[in-house]
Amino acid sequence: MSTGRHGAFGAALRQGAPRIMVELRPPRAGLEGTAGMDAWIDLNHAVRRFTADGRLVFLTDDAVGQAEEESLGHLAANLDEGTERRRLVPFLTCKHSLDYCLLYAERAAALGLGALTVVGGDSSVGPPRCVPHAEELRRRLRQRVPELALGGWANPFRDPIEQAGFMAAPGFTADFILTQVVSHHDSDRLAALLAEARRRSADRPTLAGIFHYRSANPATLERLGAFFPVPASALTREFDAGVPADEITARSIRAALAAGADAVYVSNLGLRGAARRLQRIADRVDTPETPGR
């Protein structure tokens, strides 16, 4: 386990509220004119609001194989001085050149960001990885920019012994962990992973991924299922029973925290109105569910 400033970042995740963080996607590449400008304005507003609320904001890197605009330069130019940049945590995948990745980390540190989450990236789409595994890139980044906290990745849907073994390896070089998306329908997988990590003394501050499903549209659920396990039948039953989308997300957050996650990060909130949407969900997490709801 790491020490120093980067270790302190991970430890801070275990030291109080809020326990609900957020993942945002930069605008997709190629947006022009008003559409592009509006998208960046919405992103800036969301980032300022979330960081003011004390939440970490994770920024994706070419999510699900769709090219996104590189966000560091834009954020540096447009975020006001009052924004707590140490709460911004971009994802950096290995699907760039090694020189780009090293320079990206240096730029992030120079901008005052507190951390990077370094993951391999989907090897089935887009360019190849610059190194075979994310831990190799994290080791290089730790040498180049030691002041940055570095996040790793774990997948509760794979063998927990295997995943905890990766986390226990001396060269894993991660100060905190993000997990694949889980829900209240499969939170037992998360609990098994975290229990095995504790058994191996390999546990780190862990944020479980939560996806905000807006509907049970079959085509949408099928498309999402190509990227992470989707409990489509169970979600469909909930939506058909009239359970609101916000409540379904709140159920998953409650289950992830009960399974042992230190915090969660919620994705698919959109940009416009994202902070209000997340606050509605957070209110439900804190309020016991009424029977029959």
Steps between C-alpha positions, in 0.01 A plus 500: 500500500629846413585776743552874474278747317365242258423254781324779689263551207385140519470511877282812475234290326448321831472811712140611470229634271413522225512136400337554161732617223432547131640402162453744211574463130663786311317599180556262213763594247391692192222716647506835328357845550225555753460129580864469601498823699180408685637156588816645652302763691279224645809300598660800671183578694470137612865482608475822700181390672623152588837615631330773704291224657822323599466216250776347293436531126636221282539592133495217246751436223341382174217321681352192327723555199355837401755776453466780754669835511810511718389698801813625678567800277138609497458468875819697560379783278142519620467396864504791738758535773252392766462149356668237715707335232638243742152344485528437124617148417531422128513147371812430295494186289801328352352555153728794421870526429725466803634852447144637500417318826811628678439855383131475594595414860746789515233739373247368752743559786587848372128588494463402866300181447525253784492166323467294184317172457715288270332210321582281203213599272283275285740302284222404256453850359716796407880520501722244676628549853845656542575241771328164552366574850400816686726421796801543270386849409429584865855403594640734235270781608592456865865552406424800276237677714525363856269765645192366316281236661437214258185294480470141386215282378331182622218294354263332747364279219829316467652253743545691829813299582654602169399865535619527860821332392562778250432758772740325739787490250793726600496683166128579488577863597152626581390725785129442446279268295204553272285201414296394202133601516294300751137518609290386793426187297863386505659679797597160643775492238637828633482373857696186402774705332540737793503217752777322308699822472476548876604140559815563297562837668466648151197719557523864401239776511249370247231677298239276341364592159125569481316559172192723498251310285239742370269233358483132414510556126602156366724637225683725746550223756627265229747761377626568853538127556787500252705704747397380846258246652146636493225333709251570225215274615512624859517864392207451264290356783579801719416756233183308407400510868525879495825540695651839405843507337641704789385237750655216300834683505462573871441129567824415321693763698365372830589143404856592394567683824354212700730262309802690631578766239640818652315711243337477158530686175183543295510516120243587230362803682546714191628857532212746509330472838736223611563646847128532575442147373774357719371690803155347451662156491713576807189610690344163427812317616476680834126442538370151588288364219127491566358143477324446170685778324 
